[in-house]
Amino acid sequence: MTDSDDTPALGETELSALHEAELGVEWLRRAHGSLVEVHHATGHAMDHLHDAETMLREAGHTDLADQLREELLPVGAIEDRWTYDLLETFESGILEDVTGYERQVREELADGERHITERRQEQEWKRRAARPTGGRPRKTSEERSDPRVVARDRRK
């Protein structure tokens, strides 16, 4: 069953729960992006340290080069885990689990539809924009972005 706006008929609590589940997944995806960034940044840092090892060895500082090669370059970012391992664990763990759960909630509550809250907001804003403007002419998108028109309207 759907509402008049072609979105699934949901109570406010159901709609809020679905929206929160969607937001949870979106925030986990952002966290995933941060982990990818950490993975790449750590890899670049290790590349620079590897270059430093080579240069130290060439400059005759074998002890410092050996320390980098044996003690720092092979160790993980967290305990003995490298960042790719942390990233893969996140992807196959909480990200996959929560994404699957959110999909289940959407299937059960909203026939699989995504972004119901946003869709309703979009439709409401479009309905509101279609209402009479009280005699004021509507501005075109060009007028809304023209700095002269914006400045003129601020003075009113």
C-alpha positions in Angstrom: 0.0 0.0 0.0 1.3 3.5 -0.8 0.5 7.0 0.2 -0.8 9.5 -2.3 2.8 10.5 -3.1 3.6 7.0 -4.4 5.8 6.2 -1.3 5.0 3.2 0.9 2.3 3.9 3.6 4.3 4.0 6.9 3.5 5.3 10.3 5.8 8.0 11.7 7.6 5.6 13.9 8.2 3.2 11.1 9.3 6.0 8.8 11.7 7.3 11.5 13.2 3.9 12.1 13.7 3.3 8.4 15.4 6.7 8.0 17.7 6.0 11.0 18.7 2.6 9.6 19.5 4.3 6.3 21.5 7.0 8.0 23.4 4.3 10.0 24.5 2.7 6.7 25.4 6.1 5.2 27.6 6.9 8.3 29.2 3.4 8.1 30.0 4.1 4.4 31.7 7.3 5.5 33.6 5.4 8.1 34.6 3.0 5.4 35.9 5.9 3.3 37.9 7.1 6.2 39.4 3.6 6.6 40.3 3.6 2.9 42.0 7.0 3.5 43.9 5.6 6.5 44.9 2.6 4.4 46.2 4.8 1.5 47.9 7.3 3.8 49.6 4.6 5.8 50.8 3.0 2.5 52.3 6.3 1.4 54.0 6.8 4.7 55.5 3.3 4.5 56.7 4.0 0.9 58.5 7.1 2.2 60.1 5.1 5.0 61.2 2.5 2.5 62.8 5.2 0.5 64.5 6.6 3.6 65.8 3.1 4.3 67.4 2.9 0.8 68.9 6.4 1.2 70.3 5.7 4.7 71.9 2.5 3.4 73.4 4.4 0.5 74.8 7.1 2.9 76.4 4.4 5.0 74.0 4.4 7.9 73.4 0.6 7.8 72.2 0.4 11.5 69.4 2.9 10.9 68.5 1.3 7.6 68.4 -2.1 9.2 66.2 -0.8 12.0 63.7 0.5 9.5 63.7 -2.7 7.5 63.5 -5.1 10.4 61.6 -3.3 13.1 59.3 -0.7 11.5 58.4 -1.6 7.9 57.1 -5.1 8.5 54.9 -4.3 11.5 51.2 -3.7 11.3 49.5 -0.4 11.9 47.6 -1.8 14.9 49.3 -4.5 16.8 50.4 -6.9 14.0 47.5 -6.1 11.6 48.1 -4.1 8.4 45.6 -1.6 7.2 44.4 -3.7 4.3 43.4 -6.4 6.9 41.6 -3.9 9.1 39.8 -2.5 6.0 38.8 -6.0 4.8 37.6 -7.0 8.3 35.4 -3.8 8.4 34.0 -4.5 5.0 33.2 -8.2 5.6 32.0 -7.5 9.2 30.0 -4.6 10.4 29.6 -2.9 7.0 28.2 -6.0 5.3 26.1 -7.0 8.4 24.5 -3.6 8.8 24.0 -3.1 5.1 22.2 -6.4 4.9 20.1 -5.5 8.0 19.1 -2.1 6.5 18.1 -3.8 3.3 15.9 -6.3 5.3 14.2 -3.4 7.1 13.6 -1.6 3.8 12.2 -4.8 2.2 9.8 -5.4 5.1 8.7 -1.8 5.7 9.0 -0.1 2.4 9.0 -2.7 -0.4 12.7 -2.1 -0.8 12.3 1.6 -1.5 15.2 3.8 -0.4 15.1 7.4 0.9 11.4 7.6 1.6 11.8 10.5 4.0 13.9 12.5 1.4 11.4 11.6 -1.4 8.5 12.9 0.7 10.4 16.0 1.5 11.2 16.6 -2.1 7.6 16.1 -3.1 6.4 18.5 -0.4 8.9 21.2 -1.4 7.8 20.9 -5.0 4.1 21.1 -4.0 4.9 24.2 -1.9 6.9 25.8 -4.8 3.9 25.2 -7.1 1.5 27.2 -4.8 0.7 30.9 -5.7 3.4 33.3 -4.6 1.1 36.0 -3.4 1.5 38.2 -6.5 5.4 38.0 -6.6 6.7 36.7 -9.8 8.8 33.6 -9.6 12.5 34.0 -10.2 14.2 31.8 -12.8 17.2 29.7 -11.8 19.4 32.3 -13.5 17.9 35.1 -11.5 18.3 33.2 -8.3 22.0 32.8 -9.0 22.6 36.3 -10.4 24.5 38.3 -7.7 22.8 41.6 -8.8 19.3 40.1 -8.3 20.3 38.6 -4.9 21.8 41.9 -3.7 18.7 43.8 -4.9 16.4 41.4 -3.1 18.4 41.8 0.2 17.9 45.5 0.1 14.1 45.1 -0.1 
